[in-house]
């Protein structure tokens, strides 16, 4: 279990749009990191990542076994 457990996940607009488009075009999931992965070789990477999925037309991420909504920065600013 991780200490990272936000009620929702906010992603910058560019990343959100890119990930959402990939999911809408058939990708089963897309990875996201809390920081930029510095590894050129995938075999060297031990960075923590999260899997983002489409669920009922919305992007969600599993954190500590729970689905958390993933929203864009703009949606966050307009909603909260």
ABEGO torsion letter per residue (X at the ends): XBABBBABBBBBAAAAAAAAAAAAAGBABBBBBABBBABABAAABABBBBBBBBBGGBBBBBBGGBBBBBBBAAAAAAAX
